[in-house]
């Protein structure tokens, strides 16, 4: 294994031949693009890359440690999608089943024919609630779940809009109806052991000292696409207003909202995704993995106007998940990302305590630098 750098700012290991990835990580730190972060790539349960370094946002004098935890933001959605895929694996539901089969109240206001696959791929027109909500309502879950079951959708399946905050409530309610456990409890019982303590949905107080906090980088221009459905998009972004200070609040970390409130690090994300695509001991059968990760919708987000591709809760590669067009996973606000590359049997994770907001849909330059170095090295070693 390759040792630490001379100044000790970057710690961890890389396999021989992947030293350029460490150099890329160092460049992120020395350029000031990165404050503190973690990058990991796993294959068959073993680390090819596992690097961390920099300082915590909550205390700049405190260095990032091997087991430091970060807010995952929407990378949490990929973990929620994995939990549901495990229920599909067990035969407890199918993606083509109607949501109303398990959640009868959901059939109100014309939603009786919406399928689970459509719900998970942001096609059910519930990108926001029509009632006013607070982040505390999302902690409670039941208030938002009831509102979504009752309300008329903004659009019907066939198009999509990113369900930034409501996705977690929809996925959580589905698991409760099918399995009896909350999504948080299902993850803790069935999946957390794969990440070996490096992922949490609902961070207990005993682990809270490991959390690095979050710092917002200087915001880019607020130039954005023209929203196709501006009223819906405005409500999505302001009901409630998404606040980057939430992760710095103990209540948010403890609540673990399944759409955006998970805590973890790159190693935990990489281990989960590697387990999904490992031929040695996969979490899912080939048939279920194919069903979970096939593209179900693509094109223009009816809210933001951005471009995306979605499977059953997983986002598909649109240029931000390495060299494989079929890579799947989920990014999070500010740069956090976890994804799987089935062709290479890789799980990849990136977490940072500095939230960078990019213009338009540009990939995060920090992650791009790391992935470019990794894939170039991997190609050289395997070709």
C-alpha positions in Angstrom: 0.0 0.0 0.0 1.1 3.6 -0.7 1.9 5.5 2.5 0.9 8.9 3.8 2.1 12.1 2.1 5.1 13.9 3.6 3.0 16.6 5.2 0.4 14.2 6.5 -2.6 16.1 5.0 -3.9 13.1 3.1 -4.2 9.8 4.9 -5.3 6.4 3.9 -4.2 3.9 1.3 -4.2 3.2 -2.4 -3.3 0.1 -4.3 -0.1 0.2 -6.3 -0.7 1.8 -9.7 -3.4 4.2 -8.3 -1.0 6.8 -6.8 -2.4 9.4 -9.1 -5.6 9.4 -7.2 -3.8 10.5 -4.1 -2.2 13.3 -6.1 -5.6 14.4 -7.3 -6.9 14.4 -3.7 -3.9 16.5 -2.6 -4.6 18.9 -5.4 -8.2 19.4 -4.2 -6.9 20.3 -0.8 -4.0 22.5 -1.7 -6.0 24.4 -4.3 -8.6 25.3 -1.6 -11.4 23.5 -3.5 -11.7 21.0 -0.7 -11.9 21.7 3.0 -12.1 18.2 4.2 -13.2 15.0 2.5 -13.1 11.3 1.9 -12.9 9.3 -1.4 -13.1 5.5 -1.6 -13.4 2.9 -4.3 -14.1 -0.8 -3.3 -14.1 -4.0 -5.3 -15.1 -7.4 -3.8 -15.1 -6.0 -0.3 -11.5 -4.6 -0.6 -10.3 -1.1 -0.9 -8.6 0.0 -4.1 -8.6 3.6 -2.8 -9.5 4.8 0.7 -8.3 8.4 1.3 -9.3 11.2 3.6 -7.8 14.5 4.7 -8.3 18.2 5.5 -10.2 19.8 8.3 -13.7 19.5 9.8 -16.2 22.3 9.1 -17.4 22.3 12.7 -13.9 22.9 14.0 -11.2 23.9 11.5 -8.5 23.0 14.0 -9.6 19.4 14.0 -8.4 17.1 11.2 -10.6 14.7 9.3 -10.3 11.2 10.7 -10.6 7.8 9.2 -14.1 7.3 10.7 -15.4 10.9 10.3 -19.0 11.2 9.2 -20.6 13.6 6.8 -24.2 14.5 5.9 -25.0 12.5 2.8 -27.8 14.8 1.6 -29.6 13.1 -1.4 -27.0 10.3 -1.6 -29.3 9.0 1.1 -31.9 8.3 -1.6 -29.7 5.6 -3.1 -29.6 3.8 0.3 -33.4 4.0 0.5 -33.6 2.6 -3.1 -31.4 -0.3 -2.0 -33.6 -1.1 1.0 -36.7 -1.3 -1.3 -34.7 -3.5 -3.8 -34.0 -5.9 -0.9 -37.8 -6.2 -0.4 -38.2 -6.9 -4.1 -35.5 -9.6 -3.8 -37.5 -11.2 -1.0 -40.7 -11.2 -3.1 -42.5 -8.8 -0.8 -43.3 -6.4 -3.6 -42.6 -5.8 -7.3 -41.8 -2.5 -9.1 -44.8 -3.0 -11.4 -47.2 -3.3 -8.4 -49.6 -0.4 -7.7 -48.6 1.7 -4.8 -52.3 1.6 -3.7 -52.0 -2.2 -3.2 -49.9 -1.5 -0.1 -51.0 2.0 0.7 -54.8 2.3 -0.1 -55.0 6.0 0.9 -52.5 6.8 -1.9 -55.2 6.1 -4.5 -56.9 9.5 -3.8 -57.2 12.2 -6.5 -56.4 10.0 -9.5 -53.3 8.2 -8.2 -54.8 4.7 -8.1 -52.9 3.5 -11.1 -49.4 4.7 -10.1 -46.8 2.0 -9.8 -44.0 1.6 -7.3 -41.5 1.9 -10.2 -43.1 5.2 -11.2 -43.1 6.5 -7.6 -39.4 5.7 -7.2 -38.4 7.3 -10.5 -40.0 10.7 -9.6 -43.0 10.3 -12.0 -45.9 10.6 -9.6 -46.2 14.4 -9.5 -45.7 14.8 -5.8 -42.5 16.8 -5.9 -43.8 19.0 -3.1 -46.8 19.2 -0.8 -49.7 21.5 -1.5 -50.0 22.3 2.2 -47.3 24.4 4.0 -44.7 22.3 5.7 -41.6 22.7 7.9 -38.6 20.6 8.2 -40.0 19.4 11.6 -43.0 18.0 9.6 -40.5 15.8 7.7 -39.0 14.7 11.0 -42.5 13.6 12.1 -43.2 11.8 8.8 -46.9 11.2 9.3 -48.0 14.8 8.5 -46.3 14.8 5.1 -47.2 11.1 4.3 -50.9 11.9 4.9 -50.7 15.1 2.8 -49.1 13.3 -0.1 -51.6 10.5 0.0 -54.5 12.9 -0.2 -53.3 15.5 -2.7 -53.8 15.8 -6.4 -50.5 15.2 -8.3 -48.9 18.1 -10.3 -48.6 15.7 -13.3 -49.0 12.1 -14.4 -46.4 9.5 -15.1 -44.6 9.8 -18.4 -42.7 12.9 -17.4 -40.7 13.5 -14.1 -39.7 16.1 -11.6 -37.2 15.5 -8.8 -38.9 14.8 -5.5 -36.1 16.4 -3.5 -37.7 16.1 -0.1 -40.8 14.1 -0.6 -39.0 11.0 -2.0 -37.9 9.9 1.4 -41.4 10.1 2.9 -42.8 8.1 0.0 -40.1 5.4 0.2 -40.4 5.3 4.0 -44.2 4.9 4.0 -44.0 2.2 1.3 -41.5 0.2 3.5 -43.7 0.7 6.6 -46.7 -0.6 4.7 -44.9 -3.7 3.2 -42.5 -4.6 6.0 -43.9 -3.0 9.2 -40.6 -1.4 10.0 -39.6 2.2 9.3 -37.0 2.7 6.6 -34.6 3.7 9.3 -35.1 0.5 11.2 -35.0 -1.7 8.1 -31.7 -0.1 7.1 -30.3 -0.6 10.7 -31.4 -4.2 10.8 -30.6 -5.4 7.3 -28.0 -3.2 5.6 -25.9 -1.2 8.1 -23.7 -4.1 8.8 -22.5 -4.0 5.1 -21.2 -0.5 5.7 -19.6 -1.6 9.0 -20.7 1.5 11.0 -19.8 4.0 8.3 -23.5 4.8 7.3 -26.4 5.9 9.4 -30.0 6.9 8.8 -30.6 8.7 12.0 -27.3 9.4 13.8 -27.4 8.4 17.4 -25.9 10.7 20.0 -23.2 8.2 20.8 -21.8 8.7 17.2 -22.4 12.5 16.9 -18.8 13.6 17.8 -17.7 11.9 14.5 -19.8 14.3 12.4 -17.7 16.9 10.6 -20.4 19.5 10.0 -20.9 21.4 6.8 -19.6 24.6 5.3 -21.1 26.3 2.2 -18.5 27.3 -0.4 -19.0 30.7 -2.2 -22.1 30.3 -4.3 -21.9 30.4 -8.1 -24.1 32.5 -10.3 -27.8 31.7 -9.7 -28.3 31.3 -13.4 -30.5 28.2 -13.9 -32.7 26.6 -16.5 -36.2 27.9 -17.1 -38.5 25.7 -15.0 -41.2 24.0 -17.2 -43.5 24.1 -14.2 -42.4 27.2 -12.3 -45.1 27.3 -9.7 -44.4 23.7 -8.7 -40.6 24.2 -8.7 -40.8 27.4 -6.6 -42.9 25.5 -4.0 -40.5 22.5 -4.1 -37.6 24.8 -3.2 -39.4 26.9 -0.6 -41.7 24.5 1.2 -39.7 24.4 3.3 -36.7 26.3 2.1 -33.7 24.0 1.9 -31.1 25.2 4.4 -27.5 24.1 4.4 -27.4 24.8 8.1 -29.7 21.9 8.8 -26.8 19.3 9.0 -25.2 21.5 11.7 -28.2 20.9 13.9 -28.3 17.8 16.1 -32.1 17.4 15.5 -31.6 17.0 11.8 -28.8 14.4 12.1 -30.8 12.4 14.6 -34.0 12.5 12.5 -32.2 11.0 9.5 -34.8 12.1 6.8 -34.5 9.3 4.2 -34.4 11.8 1.3 -31.5 13.8 2.5 -30.6 13.3 6.2 -28.3 10.2 6.3 -24.9 10.4 7.8 -21.8 8.5 6.6 -18.6 8.6 4.7 -17.2 7.6 1.3 -16.1 4.2 2.6 -19.6 3.3 3.7 -21.1 4.4 0.4 -18.5 2.5 -1.6 -19.0 -0.7 0.4 -22.8 -0.7 -0.2 -22.5 -0.1 -3.9 -19.7 -2.6 -4.3 -21.9 -5.2 -2.6 -24.7 -4.5 -5.1 -22.4 -5.4 -8.1 -20.0 -7.9 -6.7 -20.1 -11.3 -8.4 -18.7 -12.9 -5.3 -21.4 -12.2 -2.8 -24.0 -9.7 -4.2 -26.8 -8.2 -2.1 -29.2 -8.8 -5.0 -29.8 -11.4 -7.7 -28.9 -10.4 -11.2 -32.6 -10.2 -12.2 -33.6 -7.9 -9.3 -30.5 -5.7 -9.8 -31.4 -5.4 -13.5 -35.0 -4.4 -12.6 -33.9 -2.0 -9.9 -31.3 -0.2 -12.1 -33.0 -0.1 -15.6 -33.8 3.3 -16.9 -37.5 4.2 -16.2 -37.5 7.8 -17.2 -35.2 10.3 -18.8 -35.3 13.9 -20.1 -36.2 17.3 -18.7 -37.1 17.7 -15.1 -40.5 19.4 -15.1 -39.4 21.4 -12.1 -35.9 22.6 -12.5 -35.5 22.1 -16.2 -32.4 20.1 -15.7 -31.6 16.8 -17.5 -31.7 13.5 -15.7 -32.1 9.7 -16.0 -33.7 7.6 -13.3 -34.2 4.0 -12.4 -36.1 2.7 -9.3 -34.8 5.3 -6.9 -31.3 5.3 -8.4 -30.0 8.1 -10.6 -28.3 6.9 -13.8 -25.0 8.3 -15.0 -25.3 11.7 -16.8 -21.6 12.4 -16.8 -21.0 12.5 -13.1 -20.4 8.8 -12.3 -17.3 7.8 -14.2 -16.7 6.1 -17.5 -19.6 3.5 -17.5 -22.8 5.0 -19.0 -24.8 2.4 -17.1 -23.4 3.4 -13.7 -26.1 4.0 -11.1 -26.2 5.5 -7.6 -27.2 8.9 -6.3 -25.5 12.3 -5.8 -26.2 14.7 -2.9 -26.4 18.4 -2.6 -23.0 20.0 -2.5 -21.0 17.2 -4.0 -21.5 14.0 -2.0 -21.9 11.0 -4.3 -22.2 7.2 -4.2 -22.4 4.9 -7.2 -21.8 1.5 -8.6 -20.0 0.5 -11.8 -21.2 -3.0 -12.5 -18.9 -3.5 -15.5 -15.9 -3.2 -13.3 -17.6 -4.4 -10.1 -16.8 -1.2 -8.3 -18.5 0.8 -5.5 -17.4 4.5 -5.4 -18.1 7.0 -2.7 -17.2 10.7 -2.2 -18.1 12.9 0.8 -17.1 16.4 1.7 -17.7 18.9 4.5 -17.7 21.8 2.0 -20.9 22.0 0.0 -20.0 23.2 -3.5 -22.9 24.5 -5.6 -22.1 24.3 -9.3 -23.6 26.3 -12.2 -26.1 24.6 -14.5 -25.4 20.9 -14.2 -21.7 21.0 -14.3 -20.1 18.0 -12.4 -18.3 18.9 -9.2 -14.7 19.6 -10.2 -13.3 17.9 -7.1 -15.0 14.6 -7.9 -14.2 14.9 -11.6 -10.5 15.2 -10.8 -10.6 12.1 -8.6 -12.7 10.0 -11.0 -10.5 11.0 -14.0 -7.4 9.9 -12.1 -9.0 6.7 -10.9 -10.4 5.6 -14.3 -7.2 6.5 -16.1 -5.2 4.4 -13.7 -7.7 1.5 -13.8 -7.6 1.4 -17.6 -3.8 1.4 -17.6 -3.7 -1.5 -15.2 -6.5 -3.7 -16.7 -6.0 -3.1 -20.5 
